[in-house]
Every structure is written in structure tokens, then in C-alpha cells.
Amino acid sequence: MHNKNNITEKIYWVGTNDRRTHIFENYWPLPKGVAYNSYVIVDEKVAIVDTVEKGTMDEYLDNIEEVLDGRKADYLIVNHMEPDHSGSIRSLVERYPEMKIVGNKKTFPMLERYYGVKDNLMEVREGDSIDLGEHKLNFYMVPMLHWPETMVTFESNNGILFSGDAFGAFGTLDGSIFDDELDLDYLEEEISRYYSNIVGKYGRPTQNALKKLGGLEIKMICATHGPIWRTHIADIVAKYDKWSQYKTDEGCVIVYSSMYGNTEKMADNIARHLVRKGIKKIRIHDSSKTHPSYIINDIFRYRGVILGSCAYNGDVFPTMETLINELEHMGVKDHVLGVFGSKSWGGGGLKRLNKFAENIKWETIEVTPEALCAPGQEDFDQCEALADGMAKRLKELYS
């Protein structure tokens, strides 16, 4: 670490930056890397809060040793058992064998099954606390934010919320660890993409957690990924409140799957007519080129969604199938949906999109264009009608 990263006089960031991993959880792209955040509180007793992914463990252990300067850890607080935060637990247990591992009743079965650790366990329940000396740690259960065992830790002396994955972000911490010393514009998409894809399925648990923690006097939020929030706390909490209620802005996301460009022509035609009807915020994605995480991120931003696919072996195009499966699985709510497609003989793409519309239960636009081979004027007229219906509904919702 070379220079100790103080959060306060006696609380330290001992996390790591990972710029080598290209895909998070073997699925989400990491063009800007990712930070694994862990913290050490040095008091009469020493507590480590969460750990890091095992791939950066050597650097992590060095960071802890530099901060402790020969002292031993008394407690390890395990807010969340996902391996990118628990991956170094076994190594910490080997280094500090007398350390107590603090978690809740749902933490410990995972701890044993992942790492074979079952000794020196200290169970905490809602409202329990641990005194370290000057610092007092208070524990709150936030199940399904976003695993069942998840809890958060509030250090009441300094008003610091150790929030686990909540309020996190993709992206490394380049030069500083604090929100007011980083380029948040650079990280903006990584903050929202992290929420929409990692936490986004769990809107109601997020709302429950916000209500539970709303009475705390929070002066700093220390998540397990992304920046430490000390200046823009109200902003990030407001974003989580908005996103977890599936509140969106006026705009439309158009996603198409096209083998030879015909469905793409229809998508462009729809977009042009949306603009003519006053819809300015339009995002067009080719499902074969854009990873679903970026598309889902835009869908969390904008109310309108228009999906189009060519037919492929009597069904929808495979990359479109991936996207709609993900949307169904996440249970994204409160959008306006339009669908269209193209076929050369038997079809299948539009049929699958119509089935998706039934499953997702969004409000739908009735017009569903489907071109035979290359789209002709009649097909473009239907695309215009679809765009008109979408624009009209969005204007009604945001007028």
C-alpha cells in the first residue's frame, strides 16, 4: 500500500484495485476494472470489515500488515459472503487464528461450505453491537440486498455505514478512495450499471433497507466496491431510492437483432419517427454487439423499450433470447414495450417477443410490425405507427 489510506484517524481502507480481470462473476464486462474494498478499525480491539477477492489477496494481506504494524486482528466482520468479498477469509484465519468471525445465522453455513471455517464464530442479530473502545459497531440485517445473509455495519462514533454491495460501483479507484476526489462523471455509467445488473432485481429489499437505515446519521458510506461516499451521500441514496422504485425518465431504448440488416433498417426507421414526435433520448443497441449489462442499464433509465428480432431457426435470434431471458429473470417493472421483427418464411422472432410481452407484463403498444424479407413501404408505415404509439404514451406519462 506504501501510503496508509486513512478514512478517519483510526479507520483505514486496505482494499485492492483489479485492472486485470476482464469479466466480473464471469459475465459482466469490466472495461474500467473493479475495486475490492476492505477496511480496518484500529482501537483497543482491532476489527477488519469484509475482505477481498482471492486473486488480489497477497497485496491485501500486505496492506493489513502495514496498518496493524504487528498487532493482531480481534474481529472479522462478514457483511456479505459472496466470494469477491469473502475470498480471503481462510488466509486471514490462518494469519490471525484467535480472531472472532462476526456474522449472522445465515452467514455461517456459507462460511463452512465455502471455506471449511467453523470455529471462533460470533453470531450477531438485528440491533446487536460490539464495542472496540472508541468505536461501536452496530449491526442491521438487510436480507436479499442482494443475498439472504447480507447485513450492514454502522460505526456510530464517526457515522460510517459499512454497506456491503449497496451503493457500490464497477471501476477502480484511481488515485483516491473518496467520491469528492474522483471523477464521478467517468464512473457514472459504472455506478448505475452496477446497480441495475447486480442489485437491480431486488428493488423491494432495497426499499426495505433504505427505510430501515433512514434514521441513522450517516456521514460516510463505505461500500465493498467503488468510491467511499462522504460528500455525495444524499445523491447516491436518492439514486438507489429512484432505481429501486423502477422510476425512469422519458426516453426509449431500441434493441434489435439483425442478420443481414433488414431488422436494423426497421429500428432506424422507428428511431427517426420517435425523434419527429419529440422523443430526444433514444438509445439503439445491436444485441449481437452490446453486452446485456449495458442494455439493461439503459432500460433502468428510460421508460420506453422497443425490441426487434429477425427469425432464427423458427425462433428469436440467440442474442435477443439472452437479453429477454435476463429481463424476465430480473423482473424489471413499469415500462412501455413495443416489439417488431422480420422473417423470410416461417417466422418465429416476433412470436417469441410477443410471448415475452405476455410474461413481463409491461404496458404494450398494439402495433407489431413484421417484415417479410426486406421491409417495404407498408412495413415502414407500421414502424411509424409503432413509434407514434410509443411517443404518444411517453408524452402522456411525462407531461
N, C-alpha and C positions, 0 to 999 in steps of 0.2 A: 504493500500500500504506500510505503515511503513517507507519505504525509497522512497523519491521522485525520479522518473525516468526522469532525465533531458536528453533532446535531445540536447538542447543548454541551455544557461543561463536562458532563459525565455520561452522555449518551453518544454512541458512535455508530456510523454506517460502516459495515465491514463487508459489504456486498461485492459483486463482481460484474464486469461487463463481458458479454459474449458476442463477439463480432464474427465468429467462425461458423456458428450454426445457421444454416440457411432456412430450415423449416422447423417451426415450433410445434411440439407434440406430433411431429411427423406429418403435419398437414398445413399449418398456417405459414405463409412466406414471411421472412424477416429481413426485408431489404435494409433496414436500419439497425439490425441486431436486436438484442434484448438485454436488460439488466436484471440480475437476481439480487434482491435486496435482503440483507440480514442486518441485525442491529445488536449492539452490546450495551448494557447498562452497568456501569461500574459504581458500586455503592458498598455498604457494609457487606452485602451479598452481591454477587455478580449474576446477571441474567442475560442469556442470549435469546433473541427473539427471531424465530424461524431460521432456516438455513438456506443453502443454495443447491443448484443442480450439480450432480456429481462431476460433470465434465470440467467445472471450474473450481473443484474442491481444493486443490493444492494452494492456489492463490488465496482462497477463502480462509483456510487454516492459518496461513501466514498472517493475514490481516487480523485475525483474532489474537494470535500470539503477540503481535506488535502492540495492540491495545491493552491486553492484560498484563504484559510485562512481567510474567512469572506467576501471576495469580491464577487460581483455578476457577472454573465456572461452577456456580452453585445450582443454577436452574437453566433449563432449556424450555422456552415457551413454544409450543407447537400449535399455531393457529390454524394450520391447514396441512393436510397430509399428502397433497399432490407431489409427485417426485421432484418437480422442479424447485420445490421448497423444502422437501424433507430428505433429499438425496444425500446429504452429508451427515445425517443423524448418526449413522453407525460409526463413522470416523470420529465424530465428537464424543460419542460414548466411550470409544477406545482411549481417547486422549484424556477425558475427564470422567473416569469410571464412577465417581461418587456423585456426579451431577444428577439432580432430580429432573425428570422429564414431565412437564406440566401439560396436560391436555384434558379433554372431557371423555366421557364414557364411550363415545363413538370414535375417538382418536386411537385408543389403544389396540383394538383388534386389527386395525390397518397397520399400526406400527409393528406389531408382531408378524403379520403376514408379509409385509414388505421387507422388513429388515431383521426379523428374529429378535427384536428388542422387547423384553417383558419385565425387566427389573427396574427398581428405583422410579416407579411411576407415581405421579401425584395428580389425582383427579380433582378438577375444579368444576363447579356448577355455576349457573347464572347468578351473578352478583358476588361471587367469591372474590377474595383479594389476597395478595401476597405483599408483605412489607419487606423492602430491600434495605431500608434505612431511611434515607431522604425520599426515596421513590416508592410509590404504592401502585401496584398493578391490579387492575380491576378487569374482570372477565365477563364478556357478554356473548351469548350463543346467537349465531346468525346462520342457522341451517339452510342449506341449498343456496348459499351465496359463495361458491356455487357447488359445494359438495356437502353431504349431510353432516359431517363432523366440524364444519367451519365455525370458528369463533374469532372474536377480535379482542385485543387487549388495550385498555385505556390506562395510560400512566398519568395519574391525576395531579402530580406535583407540577408538571410542565404542560399539562393539557394535550398530551400526544396520543393520538389514536394509531395503534399498530393494526392496520386494517386488512391484512392478508391480500387477496387478489382484488378486493374492492378498491376502486379509484386508481387502478394500475394502468399501465400503458406498455405497448411494444416500444422498442427503441432503446439504445444505450444512453448512458448518462455521460455526455461528452464535456468534460472539464469541470462540472459541478454536479451536485446532487439535489439542489433546490430549484423549485419551479421559477423563482424570480431571477435566477442566474442562468437559466437555459432558454433556448429559442423555442418557445411553446408553439409558435406558428409552424416550425419544422416538424414538431411532434403531433400536431393537431390530428391528422388522419390516423396516426398510430394510437392515439388515446381513444378515439371513437371506434376504430376498427377492433381494438382490444375489447371494449365493452360489448359491441354488437355481436362479436363472434364467441367470446369466452364467457361473458356473463349474460348476454342478451336473452337467452332462453328463460332466465329466472327473474322476470320482471316483478312478480308478486313478492318473492323473498327479498328482492332488493328494496321494494317499498316498505316491507316489514322492518328491515334493518334500518332504513332511514328514519322511520318513526321511532324505533327503539333508541337510537343513538342521538336523536334530535335534541334531547335535553342536556347533553354533555357540552361543557365549554371547551370545544376543540380548538386548539391553537396551532396544531400541526397534524398532518396525516402522513404516516409512513407506511406506504403500501409495499408489497413484495416485488413489484415491477414498476419501472418508471420513476418520475421525479418525486421528491418529498414536497408535499404541498404545505406552504407556510404563508403565502401571500394570496393565492387564488383559491382558497378553500371554499368560499361561497360559490365560486364559479363551477368547480368540479362537482360539488354536491348538487347544484342546480341542474347540471347536465345529467347526472345519474337519475335525478328525480324525473326529468323530462324523458329520457330514454326508457326508463323502466315503466313509464306510463304509455309508451309507444306513441308519444306526441311527435308529430312530424311537421315539416314546412311544405309550403306549396311548391311542387315540382314533380317531375316524372322520371323514373328510371326505365329505360328501354333496354331489354336484353334479347338478343337474337342468336339463333344457331343457324348457320347457313353453309352449305357445302360448296355451292357454285355461285353465290352472290345474289340469288333471287330473293331470299328472305331478307337479306340485308337491304336490298332496294326498298322493300316494304317498310322496314324500320326507319330508313332515312325519310321516306315519304311521310310517315306518321309524325316524325320529329318536326319536319317543316311545317306541317299543319298545326301542331301544338304551339309552335312559336307564333304563327299567324293569329292564333287565338289568345295570345298573351301569356303563355307559359314560358318563362325565361330559363328556369333552372331545369335543364334536361341533361341527363347522363345516359349515354349509349354505351353498352358493353357487348362485345363478342364473347359468348360463353366459352368459346374454344381458346381464347387468349387471356382472358381476365380470370384470375383466381376467384372462387366464390366469396372469399372473405371480403374483397373489395366491393363486390356487387351487393352483398348483404349489408355492408356498411352504408352504402348509398340508400338502400331500401329503408334502413333505420332513419335516414334523414328526410326522405321525401314520401309524400302520401301516395302518389300515383305510381303504378307498376304496370308495364306492358311487356309481355313475354311472347316471343315468336319463334317458331321452330319449323324447319323442314321435316319431312318424313324420313325416317331411317329404319329400314328393315321392318316396316309396318308399325313403327312406334316413334317416340320423340327422339331427337338427337341425343347421344350419350352425355355430352357436357351439360345440356339443359336438364336432363334427368338428374344429374348430380346436384344442380342448383335447386330444383324444386323439391327434391328429397330433403335437402338441408333446411329449406324454408319450412316444410311440413314438420320436420323433427323439432325445429326451434319454436314452432308455434307463434311466429310473428303475427301481430294483430293489427287491426284498424288501418287497412289500406284499401285503395280502389284499384281494381285489377282489370286489365284488358288483355286479350290473347288473339294471336293471329298465326298463320302458318302457310306453308306451301307443300305441294305434293306433285309427283309425276304420274302416279296411277292410284294406288290403293289408299294412300294417306297414312295417318297414324299420329303425326306430331300434334296436330290441333286437337285430336281426340284425347290425347294424354293431358294436354294443357287444360282442356275443359274438365277433366277428372280432377286435376289439381285444384281448379277453381272451386269445385264442389267440396274438396277436402279442407281447403284452407279457410273457407267461409268468409272471404273478404267480399265487400261490395263489388259488383261486376258491371262492366259496360256490355250491353247486349250484342253489339255488332262484333262479329268474329270473322274477319276476312280469311279466306284460304285460296291461294292462287293455284291454278293448275299449270305446272311447268313454270314458264316465266310470267310474272304478273303483267296483266294488260290494264287498259283504262278502267274497266269495271272493277278490277281488284284495287286499283289506286283510289277509286271513288269510295270503296268500302273502307280503305285505310283512313281516308279523310273523315269518314263518318265516325270511325273509332276514335280518332283524335278529337273530333268535335265533342263527342260524348264525354271523353276524359277531361278535356279542358273545361267544359261546362260544369261538371261535377266538382272539379278542384276550385273553380271560381266561387261556386256556391258555398263550399266548405270554408274558404278563407276570405270571403267578402266581409 
